[in-house]
Amino acid sequence: MEESFVVASPTSKSALRSFAAVALLGAGGAAFCVLAILLAGEGNRSGWWDDRFAFGVLRWAAWGGLASALIALIGGTLSMPGGPPRSVPLAAIAGVVLGSLVFAIPWAYQERGRDAPPIHDITTDTANPPRFVAVLPLRKNAPNSTDYAGAALAEQQRNAYPDIAPARLAVPPGDAFERASSAARALGWEIVAMVPGEGRIEATDTTFFLGFTDDIVIRVAPDGAGSRIDVRSVSRTGRSDFGSNARRVRAFLRRLGR
């Protein structure tokens, strides 16, 4: 009876160590991408760079996170037959999870706005949009203008958001003004101006992570025995808002109805 022995060669052990190193490299890359995303947000909020640079960092970090997750998965899988130290599979799992999240979060955000038109100005009155006054000095360096783009923009909004319409309340304009200002504060908007005599409220809303600021103007006017409330939300930067201004206007209109 013959006996055969299989002895692991130094080459195979070296290969397993290399695979373990690949897994650790993937985990490190995923961690770096997480830090890059956090830095992109902090830098944009602090004014260290502009929105375009921040978006560029997010884009590259997302693809880097996906690549790091794949590297960690491959390295961790190939190193398993050799029984690597416990830290290697744990690091590989962490790399896969972190890298996947870094890619999935911006991807999900983009998918949410995929059906949104390439516009960034939403209003309940496309024929006579409420006009900004007090926030104009705050937008002096903003790429986007507050000038309404007219019929073409109105048509895009109607096709994408046919439900957005003025709010009509069976209360006098003074009471409607108070309800509108309360709704704006309840949504966490920063009030810039309140002019009861003109029925005008202006505010800003800043995103938590990247610090993007959008501007809102509310107009309260008499409407027969009651009041009509119009609202407009405009992004300071970006051709498309991925639907964020429409969601903001809808949230305000829902709040008014409570």
C-alpha positions as CSV (number, residue, x, y, z in Angstrom):
1,M,0.0,0.0,0.0
2,E,1.4,3.3,-1.1
3,E,1.2,6.4,1.0
4,S,1.4,9.8,-0.5
5,F,2.1,13.0,1.4
6,V,1.1,16.5,0.3
7,V,3.3,19.1,1.8
8,A,2.5,22.8,1.4
9,S,5.2,24.4,-0.5
10,P,6.8,27.7,0.6
11,T,5.4,29.2,-2.6
12,S,1.8,28.4,-1.7
13,K,2.3,29.8,1.8
14,S,3.7,33.0,0.2
15,A,0.7,33.2,-2.1
16,L,-1.7,32.9,0.8
17,R,0.1,35.7,2.6
18,S,-0.2,37.8,-0.6
19,F,-3.9,37.1,-0.8
20,A,-4.2,38.1,2.9
21,A,-2.4,41.3,2.1
22,V,-4.8,42.0,-0.8
23,A,-7.7,41.6,1.6
24,L,-6.1,44.1,4.0
25,L,-5.4,46.4,1.1
26,G,-9.1,46.3,0.1
27,A,-10.2,47.1,3.7
28,G,-7.7,50.0,3.9
29,G,-9.0,51.4,0.6
30,A,-12.6,51.2,1.8
31,A,-11.7,53.0,5.0
32,F,-9.9,55.7,3.0
33,C,-13.0,56.2,0.8
34,V,-15.1,56.7,3.9
35,L,-12.7,59.3,5.1
36,A,-12.7,61.0,1.7
37,I,-16.5,61.3,1.7
38,L,-16.5,62.7,5.3
39,L,-13.9,65.2,4.3
40,A,-15.8,66.2,1.2
41,G,-18.8,67.1,3.3
42,E,-16.8,68.9,5.9
43,G,-14.8,70.8,3.3
44,N,-17.9,71.9,1.5
45,R,-19.7,73.0,4.6
46,S,-16.6,75.0,5.8
47,G,-16.0,76.6,2.4
48,W,-12.7,75.0,1.8
49,W,-13.8,74.2,-1.8
50,D,-16.8,74.5,-4.0
51,D,-19.7,72.1,-4.7
52,R,-18.1,70.9,-8.0
53,F,-15.0,69.7,-6.2
54,A,-17.1,68.0,-3.4
55,F,-19.2,66.2,-6.0
56,G,-16.0,65.1,-7.7
57,V,-14.6,63.6,-4.5
58,L,-17.9,61.8,-3.9
59,R,-17.9,60.3,-7.3
60,W,-14.4,59.0,-7.1
61,A,-14.9,57.8,-3.5
62,A,-18.0,55.9,-4.6
63,W,-16.2,54.0,-7.4
64,G,-13.2,53.6,-5.1
65,G,-15.4,52.1,-2.5
66,L,-16.8,49.6,-5.0
67,A,-13.3,48.6,-6.1
68,S,-12.1,48.3,-2.6
69,A,-15.0,46.0,-1.7
70,L,-14.2,43.7,-4.6
71,I,-10.5,43.6,-3.7
72,A,-11.3,42.8,-0.1
73,L,-13.7,40.1,-1.1
74,I,-11.3,38.5,-3.5
75,G,-8.3,38.7,-1.2
76,G,-10.3,37.4,1.8
77,T,-11.8,34.5,-0.2
78,L,-8.5,33.3,-1.7
79,S,-6.7,33.5,1.6
80,M,-9.2,31.4,3.5
81,P,-7.7,27.9,2.6
82,G,-4.5,28.7,4.4
83,G,-6.3,29.6,7.6
84,P,-5.2,33.3,7.9
85,P,-5.1,35.1,11.2
86,R,-8.5,36.0,12.5
87,S,-7.9,39.7,11.7
88,V,-7.7,39.0,8.0
89,P,-11.3,37.7,7.4
90,L,-12.6,40.3,9.8
91,A,-10.8,43.1,7.9
92,A,-12.0,41.6,4.6
93,I,-15.6,41.6,5.8
94,A,-15.2,45.2,7.0
95,G,-13.8,46.2,3.6
96,V,-16.7,44.6,1.8
97,V,-19.3,46.3,4.0
98,L,-17.7,49.7,4.1
99,G,-16.9,49.7,0.4
100,S,-20.4,48.6,-0.5
101,L,-21.9,51.3,1.6
102,V,-19.7,54.0,0.2
103,F,-20.9,53.1,-3.3
104,A,-24.5,52.3,-2.4
105,I,-25.4,55.5,-0.7
106,P,-24.7,58.0,-3.5
107,W,-26.0,55.4,-6.0
108,A,-29.3,55.2,-4.2
109,Y,-29.5,59.0,-4.0
110,Q,-28.9,59.2,-7.7
111,E,-31.5,56.5,-8.4
112,R,-34.0,58.3,-6.3
113,G,-33.7,61.4,-8.6
114,R,-33.3,59.5,-11.9
115,D,-36.9,60.3,-13.0
116,A,-36.5,63.9,-11.9
117,P,-36.2,66.5,-14.7
118,P,-32.9,68.5,-15.0
119,I,-34.3,71.5,-13.3
120,H,-33.7,73.2,-9.9
121,D,-36.5,75.7,-9.6
122,I,-39.9,74.5,-8.3
123,T,-42.9,76.8,-7.7
124,T,-46.6,76.4,-7.1
125,D,-47.2,79.4,-9.5
126,T,-45.4,78.9,-12.8
127,A,-47.3,81.9,-14.4
128,N,-46.2,84.4,-11.7
129,P,-43.6,82.8,-9.4
130,P,-43.0,84.4,-6.0
131,R,-39.9,86.7,-6.2
132,F,-36.9,86.7,-4.0
133,V,-35.8,89.9,-2.3
134,A,-33.9,89.4,1.0
135,V,-31.9,86.3,0.0
136,L,-30.5,87.9,-3.2
137,P,-27.4,89.2,-1.4
138,L,-26.8,85.7,0.0
139,R,-26.8,84.3,-3.6
140,K,-24.4,86.8,-5.2
141,N,-21.8,84.1,-5.9
142,A,-24.3,81.3,-6.7
143,P,-24.1,79.7,-10.2
144,N,-27.9,79.5,-10.5
145,S,-30.0,82.6,-11.0
146,T,-33.4,83.3,-9.4
147,D,-34.8,84.6,-12.7
148,Y,-37.6,82.2,-13.7
149,A,-36.8,80.3,-17.0
150,G,-40.4,80.7,-18.3
151,A,-42.7,78.4,-20.2
152,A,-40.1,75.7,-20.9
153,L,-39.3,75.3,-17.2
154,A,-43.0,75.4,-16.3
155,E,-43.8,72.6,-18.8
156,Q,-41.0,70.4,-17.4
157,Q,-42.4,70.9,-13.9
158,R,-46.0,70.1,-14.9
159,N,-44.9,66.9,-16.6
160,A,-42.8,65.8,-13.6
161,Y,-44.8,67.1,-10.7
162,P,-48.4,67.6,-11.7
163,D,-49.5,67.6,-8.1
164,I,-47.7,70.7,-7.0
165,A,-50.3,73.5,-6.8
166,P,-51.0,76.5,-4.5
167,A,-52.5,76.0,-1.1
168,R,-55.9,77.7,-0.4
169,L,-56.9,78.2,3.1
170,A,-60.3,79.3,4.4
171,V,-58.7,81.9,6.8
172,P,-57.8,85.6,6.4
173,P,-54.3,86.4,5.0
174,G,-53.0,87.4,8.4
175,D,-53.8,84.0,9.9
176,A,-52.5,82.2,6.7
177,F,-49.2,84.1,7.1
178,E,-48.8,82.9,10.6
179,R,-49.6,79.3,9.6
180,A,-47.1,79.6,6.7
181,S,-44.3,80.9,9.0
182,S,-45.0,78.2,11.6
183,A,-44.8,75.5,8.9
184,A,-41.5,76.9,7.6
185,R,-40.0,76.9,11.2
186,A,-41.4,73.4,11.8
187,L,-39.5,72.1,8.8
188,G,-36.2,73.5,10.2
189,W,-35.8,76.3,7.6
190,E,-33.8,79.3,8.6
191,I,-36.0,82.4,8.3
192,V,-34.3,85.3,6.4
193,A,-37.1,87.7,6.1
194,M,-40.8,88.0,7.2
195,V,-42.7,90.9,5.7
196,P,-46.4,90.6,6.7
197,G,-47.4,93.7,4.8
198,E,-46.3,92.1,1.5
199,G,-47.3,88.5,2.6
200,R,-43.7,87.5,1.9
201,I,-41.5,85.0,3.8
202,E,-38.0,84.1,2.7
203,A,-35.9,81.3,4.1
204,T,-33.0,78.9,3.4
205,D,-32.7,75.2,3.9
206,T,-29.2,73.7,4.2
207,T,-28.5,70.0,3.8
208,F,-26.8,68.3,6.8
209,F,-24.0,66.4,5.1
210,L,-22.7,68.5,2.2
211,G,-24.1,71.8,3.3
212,F,-25.9,72.6,0.0
213,T,-28.2,75.6,0.5
214,D,-31.5,76.1,-1.3
215,D,-33.6,79.2,-1.0
216,I,-37.4,79.4,-0.4
217,V,-39.8,82.2,-0.8
218,I,-43.5,82.1,0.3
219,R,-46.2,84.4,-0.8
220,V,-49.5,84.8,1.0
221,A,-52.3,86.7,-0.8
222,P,-56.1,87.2,-0.4
223,D,-58.2,84.7,-2.3
224,G,-61.9,85.5,-2.1
225,A,-62.9,85.1,1.5
226,G,-59.8,83.1,2.3
227,S,-56.1,83.1,1.3
228,R,-53.8,81.6,-1.3
229,I,-50.3,80.5,-0.4
230,D,-47.6,80.0,-3.1
231,V,-44.1,78.7,-2.4
232,R,-41.0,78.5,-4.5
233,S,-37.7,76.6,-3.8
234,V,-34.6,77.2,-5.9
235,S,-31.1,75.6,-5.6
236,R,-28.0,77.8,-5.6
237,T,-26.0,75.3,-7.5
238,G,-26.5,72.3,-9.8
239,R,-28.4,71.9,-13.0
240,S,-30.6,69.2,-11.5
241,D,-31.8,69.0,-7.9
242,F,-32.6,65.2,-8.1
243,G,-36.2,66.2,-7.0
244,S,-35.1,67.8,-3.7
245,N,-37.0,71.1,-4.3
246,A,-40.2,69.3,-5.2
247,R,-39.9,67.2,-2.0
248,R,-39.4,70.4,0.0
249,V,-42.4,72.1,-1.5
250,R,-44.6,69.1,-0.9
251,A,-43.4,68.9,2.7
252,F,-44.4,72.5,3.2
253,L,-47.8,72.1,1.6
254,R,-48.4,69.0,3.8
255,R,-47.4,70.9,6.9
256,L,-49.8,73.7,6.0
257,G,-52.7,71.2,5.9
258,R,-52.2,70.0,9.5
